[in-house]
């Protein structure tokens, strides 16, 4: 467990890498959705199925242990608390969706998925659009609520 302290440059760099990893995952999910049903990259599909849950979990744990307490301290307002609670709720929904995506992609690779390719495509698109929106919201909050010096703004 982390101590209550402001984020430093290393923390912001870790958060930035986590966000980039999530956005790369979103691009892979979008490519998979676009490839359905005729040009599925099985290696990419397997990689996404294996990585979606651990990557999301790693990122969310970091955010909840370090980022959210720091944002709450920096903003010190009811609005910030409401935004943080909204982000935590998104974390719960995204975790459930990630688990479902992982199971669905693994079943699809085994040829045991009862869903249509159209349904799988909608599932993937819904998830990656939510993750992209979540990352954008966090970046906007960080850039607005955490003083820029000595911190670097997240791109």
matplotlib code that plots the C-alpha trace (Angstrom):
import matplotlib.pyplot as plt

x = [0.0, 1.3, 1.6, -0.5, 1.8, 1.6, 2.4, 6.0, 7.5, 8.1, 4.4, 3.2, 5.5, 4.1, 0.6, 1.5, 2.9, -0.2, -2.5, -0.4, -0.6, -4.4, -4.7, -2.5, -4.9, -7.8, -6.2, -5.7, -9.4, -10.5, -8.3, -9.9, -13.4, -12.6, -11.3, -14.4, -15.4, -13.1, -9.6, -9.0, -5.4, -5.4, -2.1, -3.4, -6.7, -4.9, -2.6, -5.5, -7.5, -4.6, -3.6, -6.9, -7.6, -4.1, -3.4, -6.6, -6.2, -2.6, -3.6, -6.7, -4.9, -2.2, -4.9, -6.9, -3.9, -2.0, -3.8, -7.2, -6.0, -3.7, -6.4, -8.7, -6.0, -5.1, -8.7, -10.2, -13.7, -17.0, -16.8, -13.4, -14.8, -17.8, -15.5, -13.3, -16.3, -17.5, -14.0, -14.1, -17.5, -16.1, -13.3, -15.8, -17.7, -14.6, -13.2, -16.4, -16.4, -12.7, -13.3, -16.2, -14.1, -11.2, -13.6, -15.4, -12.2, -10.8, -14.0, -14.0, -10.5, -11.5, -14.6, -16.9, -18.4, -22.2, -22.2, -22.3, -19.3, -21.5, -22.2, -18.5, -17.6, -20.1, -18.8, -15.2, -16.2, -18.2, -15.3, -12.6, -14.6, -15.3, -11.6, -10.6, -13.1, -11.9, -8.3, -9.1, -11.1, -8.2, -5.7, -8.0, -8.4, -4.7, -3.8, -6.4, -6.1, -2.5, -0.1, 2.2, 5.4, 7.4, 5.0, 4.7, 1.4, 0.2, -0.2]
y = [0.0, 3.4, 6.3, 9.4, 11.6, 13.8, 12.2, 12.8, 12.7, 9.0, 8.4, 10.6, 8.7, 5.4, 6.7, 8.0, 4.5, 2.8, 5.2, 4.5, 0.8, 1.1, 3.1, 0.6, -2.1, -0.1, 0.1, -3.7, -4.1, -1.8, -3.7, -7.0, -5.6, -4.4, -7.8, -9.7, -12.2, -12.9, -11.7, -12.4, -12.1, -15.0, -14.0, -10.5, -11.9, -14.3, -11.5, -9.2, -11.9, -12.6, -9.0, -7.0, -8.0, -7.7, -4.4, -2.9, -4.2, -2.8, 0.6, 0.8, -0.2, 2.4, 5.1, 4.2, 4.0, 7.1, 9.2, 9.5, 10.5, 13.0, 14.5, 14.7, 16.5, 18.8, 19.8, 19.6, 20.1, 18.3, 18.3, 16.5, 13.9, 13.3, 13.0, 10.5, 8.5, 8.4, 7.2, 4.5, 3.4, 3.3, 1.1, -1.5, -1.5, -1.7, -4.6, -6.6, -5.8, -6.7, -10.1, -10.7, -9.7, -12.0, -15.0, -14.2, -13.9, -17.1, -18.9, -17.5, -18.7, -22.2, -22.1, -22.3, -18.8, -18.6, -14.9, -13.6, -11.8, -8.7, -8.9, -9.5, -6.4, -4.3, -5.6, -4.7, -1.3, -0.4, -1.4, 0.5, 3.6, 3.7, 3.1, 5.9, 8.2, 7.3, 7.9, 11.3, 12.2, 11.3, 13.2, 16.3, 16.1, 15.7, 18.6, 20.9, 19.9, 19.1, 22.1, 21.9, 22.6, 20.5, 18.1, 17.5, 17.7, 14.4, 14.6]
z = [0.0, -0.9, 1.6, 1.2, -0.8, -3.9, -7.3, -8.4, -11.9, -11.8, -10.8, -13.7, -16.0, -14.8, -15.3, -18.8, -19.7, -18.4, -20.4, -23.5, -22.9, -22.6, -25.7, -27.6, -26.4, -27.7, -31.1, -31.0, -30.1, -32.9, -35.4, -34.1, -34.4, -37.9, -38.9, -37.9, -39.3, -42.2, -41.4, -37.7, -36.5, -34.1, -32.5, -31.8, -30.6, -28.2, -26.9, -26.3, -24.5, -22.2, -21.5, -21.2, -17.6, -16.2, -17.9, -16.8, -13.2, -13.0, -14.3, -12.1, -8.9, -9.5, -10.1, -7.0, -4.7, -5.9, -8.5, -7.0, -3.4, -5.0, -7.2, -4.1, -2.1, -5.0, -5.8, -2.3, -3.6, -3.7, -7.5, -7.5, -5.1, -7.4, -10.4, -8.6, -7.5, -11.2, -12.3, -9.7, -10.9, -14.4, -13.2, -11.8, -15.1, -17.2, -15.1, -15.7, -19.4, -19.7, -18.1, -20.5, -23.5, -22.4, -22.0, -25.3, -27.4, -25.9, -26.7, -30.2, -30.8, -29.6, -31.9, -28.9, -28.8, -29.0, -30.0, -33.5, -34.9, -35.1, -31.4, -30.6, -32.7, -30.8, -27.5, -28.4, -29.8, -26.7, -24.4, -26.2, -26.6, -22.9, -22.1, -24.4, -22.8, -19.3, -20.2, -21.7, -18.6, -16.3, -18.4, -18.4, -14.6, -14.0, -16.3, -14.6, -11.0, -10.4, -10.5, -13.5, -11.6, -11.0, -12.7, -16.4, -18.2, -19.6, -23.4]

ax = plt.figure().add_subplot(projection="3d")
ax.plot(x, y, z, "-o")
ax.set_aspect("equal")
plt.show()
